[in-house]
Amino acid sequence: MRIAALAAAAFATLALAMPATALTVEAKMSTEFQKKLDSDLGAREAKTLSDALTRKIDNAFTSAGVKADHVVVTIEDAKPNRPTFQQISDKPGLDGLRSFSIGGARISGIAYDAAGNEIGRFEHKWYETDIANAVATGTWSDARTSFDRFARRFAEQLS
């Protein structure tokens, strides 16, 4: 009997701690950026970027307590800091360790409530301007920084 009461109490606590609805984040690529992915950067980079942006949005909105149900974000443009796998494959002279540049991203987003009503829009772009900051970075470091800033500022706008 004690186990049943303890289990019921634990379940009730867990149910209260869970949000009523989970945030759904849909990441898209603009037509122009999709062309850039297909022709130069490599199609596999789309998943890497969309996963990173989705995580940033989910974390920022959850931390800020934003009452959004669905968010649609579009990567309008992104520049890598290091050559992508496709670029290295296409141009063997590129060195993934020594070749680097400044990167960043341009993103837009729309948030909707549970009824499907738009509750906010936000656009953001940030590209690194100093090559000295790009030396010890990964392929998409500056794009991820732009995603983080976008997500936090979008969440702040909606809070």
C-alpha positions in Angstrom: 0.0 0.0 0.0 2.8 2.4 0.8 4.5 1.7 -2.6 1.3 2.5 -4.4 0.9 5.8 -2.5 4.5 6.7 -3.1 4.2 5.9 -6.8 1.1 8.0 -7.1 2.8 10.9 -5.3 5.8 10.6 -7.6 3.6 10.5 -10.7 1.7 13.6 -9.6 4.9 15.5 -8.9 6.2 14.5 -12.4 2.9 15.5 -14.1 3.0 19.0 -12.4 6.6 19.5 -13.4 6.0 18.7 -17.1 4.8 21.6 -19.4 1.3 21.4 -20.7 2.4 21.5 -24.3 5.8 20.9 -25.8 7.4 23.5 -28.1 7.6 22.4 -31.7 10.4 24.0 -33.7 10.4 23.7 -37.5 13.7 24.8 -39.1 13.8 25.6 -42.8 16.3 26.8 -45.4 15.6 29.8 -47.7 15.6 29.0 -51.4 18.8 31.0 -51.9 20.6 29.2 -49.0 19.4 25.8 -50.2 21.0 26.5 -53.6 24.2 27.5 -51.8 24.1 24.2 -49.9 23.5 22.2 -53.0 26.1 23.8 -55.1 28.9 24.6 -52.6 28.5 23.7 -48.9 27.0 20.3 -49.2 23.5 19.1 -48.5 24.5 17.3 -45.3 25.2 20.7 -43.7 21.5 21.5 -43.7 20.8 18.9 -40.9 23.8 20.1 -38.9 22.6 23.7 -39.0 18.9 23.0 -38.5 19.6 20.7 -35.5 21.8 23.4 -33.9 19.2 26.1 -34.5 16.3 24.0 -33.2 18.2 23.2 -30.0 19.0 26.9 -29.4 15.4 27.9 -29.9 14.0 25.2 -27.7 16.5 26.0 -24.9 16.0 29.8 -25.1 12.2 29.6 -25.2 12.0 27.1 -22.3 14.4 29.1 -20.2 12.5 32.4 -20.8 9.1 30.7 -20.2 7.8 31.8 -23.6 4.2 30.6 -24.2 4.7 29.6 -27.8 3.5 26.3 -29.1 5.1 26.3 -32.6 8.1 28.2 -34.0 9.1 28.3 -37.7 12.6 29.5 -38.2 14.3 30.0 -41.6 18.1 30.1 -42.1 18.4 32.8 -44.8 22.1 32.5 -45.1 25.1 31.0 -43.2 28.8 31.1 -43.7 31.1 28.5 -42.3 34.4 29.2 -40.5 36.1 26.2 -41.9 35.6 24.3 -45.1 32.7 21.8 -45.1 33.2 18.2 -46.1 31.8 18.9 -49.5 34.1 21.9 -50.0 37.2 19.8 -49.0 36.0 17.0 -51.4 35.5 19.4 -54.3 38.8 21.3 -53.7 41.4 19.0 -52.3 43.8 21.9 -51.8 41.7 23.1 -48.9 43.0 22.1 -45.4 40.3 21.6 -42.8 42.7 22.5 -40.0 44.5 25.5 -41.5 41.8 27.0 -43.8 39.6 29.3 -41.9 37.5 32.5 -42.4 34.9 34.6 -40.7 31.4 33.2 -40.6 27.9 33.9 -39.3 24.3 33.6 -40.2 21.1 35.4 -41.0 17.9 34.0 -39.6 14.2 34.8 -39.4 11.5 33.3 -37.3 7.7 33.3 -36.5 6.2 32.1 -33.2 2.6 30.8 -32.9 0.5 30.1 -29.8 -1.5 26.9 -29.3 -4.4 28.3 -31.3 -2.2 28.9 -34.3 -2.2 32.7 -33.9 1.1 34.5 -34.7 2.5 35.9 -31.4 5.8 37.4 -32.8 8.3 37.7 -35.6 12.0 38.2 -35.3 14.9 38.6 -37.7 18.6 38.6 -36.9 21.9 38.6 -38.6 25.4 38.4 -37.2 28.7 37.8 -39.0 32.1 37.9 -37.3 34.1 40.9 -38.5 37.6 40.1 -37.1 39.5 37.1 -38.6 41.5 36.9 -35.4 38.5 35.5 -33.6 38.1 32.7 -36.1 41.4 30.8 -35.6 40.3 28.2 -33.0 36.8 27.6 -34.2 34.8 24.7 -35.7 33.1 24.6 -39.1 30.0 26.4 -38.0 31.1 28.3 -34.8 30.1 31.8 -35.9 26.8 30.5 -37.3 26.1 28.8 -33.9 26.9 32.1 -32.1 24.4 33.9 -34.4 21.8 31.2 -33.7 22.3 31.6 -30.0 21.9 35.4 -30.1 18.8 35.0 -32.4 17.2 32.5 -30.0 17.8 34.5 -26.9 16.7 37.8 -28.3 13.6 36.3 -29.9 12.7 34.7 -26.6 13.2 38.0 -24.8 11.0 39.8 -27.2 8.2 37.3 -26.5 8.6 37.2 -22.7 
